[in-house]
Amino acid sequence: MRPLGIEGAWVVETEAFADDRGTFQELFSVRSLSPALGHRPGAAQVNRSVSRRGVVRGVHFAEVPPGQAKYVTCLAGAVLDVVVDIRTGSPTYRKWEAVRLDDPRRSVYVAAGLGHAFMALTDDATVVYVTSEEYAPGREHAVHPLDPSLGIAWPAGVEPVLSAKDAAAPTLDELERRGVLPSYAACAAFHQGLRDGSRS
């Protein structure tokens, strides 16, 4: 696992084993993730999305606690996966990092409290993500992915395609004014609770 420049975000490299029958790969492993995270990651739901070129999904986040950590893998095609630090008070607040996912041997882990988005770079880009909590509409929020104050550098020459919900999402400034964003202190306390075993 390789940490990104945003605390709680990691690139995970796994190995595919090949023989004359084909290949085998362990996509998600609690045993492998636990030492780096300092706690046993939850796996409550597995989602699959298939997107045409240009589709942007996100920037999405869930209220903390319990938030929703994500383990993201692109099984076919390619996406630009983006992690955004939306935690007020964080040393890297408003910073974003992008990772191209075009090989199932590379995944991104996004801790609860961070924002997450991706853009499909190819047609039929197929993404699978394991989440630590089930989808709960009342706790879910979105930041507009084209918010100029974030300045995410989406690939040039690819027209972003947004859902109606994401197109209507507020800016980060607006969410901050409303008090909707998670705080760095609350996220740190939540993750310390996971490491201490006070949460399963």
N, C-alpha and C positions, 0 to 999 in steps of 0.2 A: 504494500500500500504506500502511496506517495501523497503526502498532504499538499493541498493547494495553498495559496496564500490567504485564504479565508478559513479561519478556525472552524472545524466541523465539516469541512469538505475534503474529500479524498478521491484520488484516482486509484482504482484497484485493477491490477493486472493478474489474470489467471492463465492457466495453461490448458491447451487442447491436446489430447493424446490421439495420435492417428495410427491406424493399422490398415490391413487390407479390407476391413469391413467398413471403414469410415473414420469418424472421430468421436471422441467423448470429452466432455468438459463439465466441470463443476462450476455452474454459473454463480451460485450464492452459497456462502458457507459461514454459518454462525461461528464455528470454531476458528476460522481464519480472520474474521473481522474483530472478534472480541478483544484480543490483546491490544490492538491499536486504539480501539474505542474506549477501552477500560470498562466495558459493560457488555452484557449479552444483548445483541440487537434483536428487536422484535420483528416478527413477520406476520402481520395480520391480514394482508391482502396482496394479491398479485394482479397487476393490470397490464393490458396490452393495448397499444394504440398503433394504428396504421395511418400514415399521413402522406398526402401528396406534397410535391416539392413546394416549398415556400410557407407551408403551414407552421405557425408559431403557436405553441401551447404554453401558457404561463404569461407572466411570472406569478406563480401560485405559492401560497403558504397557508399554514394552519395555526390557530392560536395555541400558545404554549402556557401551561400544560394542556394536553399532552403533546401537541404538535403532531407532525407526521414526517418522520425520517424516510428517505427514499434511497433505493439502490437501483440505479438506472443502467440498462444495457440495451444497445441497439443490435438486434438480431439480423436485420437485413437492411440494405441501403446505408444511408449516412445521415446523421443529425449533428448540429452544433448544440451541445449541451451547455447551459449557462447556470451558474450559481451566483446569487446576489445576496450580499449581506444587508438585510433589512432590519437588523437588530439595533434599536436606538441605544446609543452609548457604547457600541462596539468600536474597537480601534480601527476596524476596517468597514465601518458603516458606509453604505452606498457603493462599496467596491463590488465589482463583478469579475468573474473568471469564466472563460469558455474552454471547453474541451471537445474536440471532434471525436465523435463515437462512430466508427465505421467498421469495427471488428468486435465480435462478441467476446473476445479475450480482454477487452478493456471496458470497465464500468466506472460509474461515478457514484460515490456515497455522499448524500446530502443530509446533514443532521437536522433534527427538528428545530425550527426557528429561522431557518434560512429560506430564501426565495429560490424557486427553481423554474426554469423554462427551457424549451429547446425549439430549434427550427429544423424542419426537414429539408435536407439538401438534395434529396432524390425523391422520385416517386416511390410509393410503397415502402417508405421508411418505417420499419417495424421496431417499436420500442417496448420493452418489458420492464416494469419497475415493481419492486417489492416494497411495500410500505409498512411502517411500524404500527400504524393505526388504520382502521377502516375509514373510508370516506364519510365525513360528517358535514353536510352542507352548512349547518349553522356555525361551524368553526372555520370554514374555508374562506379565504380572501384572495384577491388578485391585485397586482400592480400592473398598470398599463405597460406592455413590453416595449413600446416605442417612446416611453417617457424620456424627454430630452435631458432631464436632470440626471438620469442614470447613464444615458449615452451608450447603451449596449451596442457594440459594433456588429450588427447583423451583416451577413455577407452581402457585398455589393452585387448588383445584378440579379438578385432574387427578390421578387416582390412579396412582402409579408402578407400572409393570409390569416386573419384573426377570426375567432368565433365572435358572435355578437356580445357575449359576456366579457371576453377579454378586450374587445374594442371599446367597451363602455367602462372598463376598469379605471379607477382613479389613479392619479399620480402618487408617487411616494410622498411628496410634500403634503398632499391632501390627507393621505392615510396617517401621516405623522400628526397633523393637526387634529384629526379625529381621535387620536390615541389608540388606534387599532394595531399598530405595529408591535411585535414582541420586543421586550427590552433585553439587552445583553445580560443584565444581572439576573433576570428571571430565567433566561435560557441556561445560564451558567449554574444556577441553583438546581434547575430541573435535571441537567446532565450529571451534576454531582450526586443527586439522589439516585440516579441510575447506577453510577459507579459504586455508591455505598450500599446498593441493594435495597434501598427503601422503596423502590418501584420495581415491578417485575419486568 
